[in-house]
C-alpha cells in the first residue's frame, strides 16, 4: 500500500485528531519562521495546536506518520528539540482533501461556506475594531456602553450562533479564524462593560460618600443681624 492509502487508514483510525495534526503540519510548512532545521518542529506544532485550543502530545502520532506511513522523516534531533521533513507533500495535501480541508484555505462544504458568508454579513471585524478603540480610551462613556449593549443584543447573539453551529458541525479548522474573531469580540466586550460598570459603581459610591459627609456636618445658623 502506498503513502496515500496509509494516510487514508490513518485518518479513518484517528478521525478528527489525525486531520487536525495534518492541517497543523501543513500550516507549519507554509509558515515563515526564523532558523529552520526542517519543515516543522514539535515545539512549533504544539504552539499551533495550542492556538486552536488543543493541548496534547503529538509525538506518538508523528512517530506513526514517520515509521509506519513514511510521509515524514526526522531531519534534526537533539536533547531539546526535534524537527521533521515532509517527504511527500502531495500525499499530505491529498490527505487534507480526505479530511474536507483545502490546502489553499478554500472551503468546499456548502454549509461551511454559508456560515462564513453569514459571519461576514455581520461585519465582525468592524465590531471588533470599534470595541478595541473603546477599550483603548480607558474611560468608557455612556454612549460607548450603549453601543456595546446594542451589539450584544443584536449582532453578537447571531455571531455566537454561527460559532456554536461551526463547532457542532466539526468546522473547527475550516472556520478557525472566524471562531477566534467571535471569541475575541466577546472577550473585549466583557472588558468594556465591566470597566464601565466599575466606573459607574465608583461614581455612585463617591456621590453617596459626599452626601453622607454633608449630612454629618453640624448645622449652624448664620447671624443675619
Residue, then its C-alpha position, 0 to 999 in steps of 0.5 A: x500500500x502506498x503513502x496515500x492509502x496509509x494516510x487514508x487508514x490513518x485518518x479513518x483510525x484517528x478521525x478528527x485528531x489525525x486531520x487536525x495534526x495534518x492541517x497543523x503540519x501543513x500550516x507549519x510548512x507554509x509558515x515563515x519562521x526564523x532558523x529552520x532545521x526542517x519543515x516543522x518542529x514539535x515545539x512549533x506544532x504544539x504552539x499551533x495546536x495550542x492556538x486552536x485550543x488543543x493541548x496534547x502530545x503529538x509525538x506518538x502520532x508523528x512517530x506513526x506518520x514517520x515509521x509506519x506511513x513514511x510521509x515524514x522523516x526526522x531531519x534534526x534531533x537533539x536533547x531539546x528539540x526535534x524537527x521533521x521533513x515532509x517527504x511527500x507533500x502531495x500525499x499530505x495535501x491529498x490527505x487534507x482533501x480526505x479530511x474536507x480541508x483545502x490546502x489553499x484555505x478554500x472551503x468546499x462544504x456548502x454549509x461551511x461556506x454559508x456560515x462564513x458568508x453569514x459571519x461576514x454579513x455581520x461585519x465582525x471585524x468592524x465590531x471588533x475594531x470599534x470595541x478595541x478603540x473603546x477599550x483603548x480610551x480607558x474611560x468608557x462613556x455612556x454612549x460607548x456602553x450603549x453601543x456595546x449593549x446594542x451589539x450584544x443584543x443584536x449582532x453578537x447573539x447571531x455571531x455566537x450562533x454561527x460559532x456554536x453551529x461551526x463547532x457542532x458541525x466539526x468546522x473547527x479548522x475550516x472556520x478557525x479564524x472566524x471562531x477566534x474573531x467571535x471569541x475575541x469580540x466577546x472577550x473585549x466586550x466583557x472588558x468594556x462593560x465591566x470597566x464601565x460598570x466599575x466606573x459607574x459603581x465608583x461614581x455612585x459610591x463617591x456621590x453617596x460618600x459626599x452626601x453622607x459627609x454633608x449630612x454629618x456636618x453640624x448645622x449652624x445658623x448664620x447671624x443675619x443681624 
